[in-house]
């Protein structure tokens, strides 16, 4: 049979690198505010130069918002993997295995079509223990709801 259902989180559940997200969004907001304040406080700047300062602030902050986007959402019907620029919806049966090996930058999902999908929403960079717990929870869900492998 499948793994112990008590190890599974209550669905729906969202996995995301919360600390990393807080840092990225905080730095983005602070950077935007600082660059905009500098643009408004420098008296020698023309209107066009001020606008270009604010444009650069928006551009840089947008990159940090993009970097904070990854997440993995598990629901009864399947998993949605949101990476930097892509979103992919998977049925539980499509996930063969959830992998987070030592040294991996994030979780990889082995799929039944022979491919592997990176899931950037679970990454051990800043919060390694949380990422390991999240990967185990997602693995338990995949094993109990899909065609997941029981090998460890």
Secondary structure in CASP SS format (residue, H / E / C, confidence):
PFRMAT SS
TARGET T0000
AUTHOR 0000-0000-0000
METHOD secondary structure of the structure
MODEL  1
X C 1.00
X C 1.00
X C 1.00
X C 1.00
X H 1.00
X H 1.00
X H 1.00
X C 1.00
X C 1.00
X C 1.00
X C 1.00
X C 1.00
X E 1.00
X E 1.00
X E 1.00
X C 1.00
X C 1.00
X H 1.00
X H 1.00
X H 1.00
X H 1.00
X H 1.00
X H 1.00
X H 1.00
X H 1.00
X H 1.00
X H 1.00
X H 1.00
X H 1.00
X H 1.00
X H 1.00
X H 1.00
X H 1.00
X H 1.00
X H 1.00
X H 1.00
X H 1.00
X H 1.00
X H 1.00
X H 1.00
X H 1.00
X C 1.00
X C 1.00
X C 1.00
X C 1.00
X C 1.00
X H 1.00
X H 1.00
X H 1.00
X H 1.00
X H 1.00
X H 1.00
X H 1.00
X H 1.00
X H 1.00
X H 1.00
X H 1.00
X H 1.00
X H 1.00
X H 1.00
X H 1.00
X H 1.00
X H 1.00
X H 1.00
X H 1.00
X H 1.00
X H 1.00
X C 1.00
X C 1.00
X C 1.00
X E 1.00
X E 1.00
X E 1.00
X E 1.00
X E 1.00
X C 1.00
X C 1.00
X E 1.00
X E 1.00
X E 1.00
X E 1.00
X E 1.00
X C 1.00
X C 1.00
X C 1.00
X C 1.00
X E 1.00
X E 1.00
X E 1.00
X E 1.00
X E 1.00
X H 1.00
X H 1.00
X H 1.00
X E 1.00
X E 1.00
X E 1.00
X E 1.00
X E 1.00
X C 1.00
X C 1.00
X C 1.00
X C 1.00
X C 1.00
X C 1.00
X C 1.00
X E 1.00
X E 1.00
X E 1.00
X E 1.00
X E 1.00
X C 1.00
X C 1.00
X C 1.00
X C 1.00
X E 1.00
X E 1.00
X E 1.00
X E 1.00
X C 1.00
X C 1.00
X C 1.00
X C 1.00
X C 1.00
X C 1.00
X C 1.00
X C 1.00
X H 1.00
X H 1.00
X H 1.00
X H 1.00
X H 1.00
X H 1.00
X H 1.00
X H 1.00
X H 1.00
X H 1.00
X H 1.00
X H 1.00
X H 1.00
X H 1.00
X H 1.00
X H 1.00
X H 1.00
X H 1.00
X C 1.00
X C 1.00
X C 1.00
X C 1.00
X C 1.00
X C 1.00
X C 1.00
END
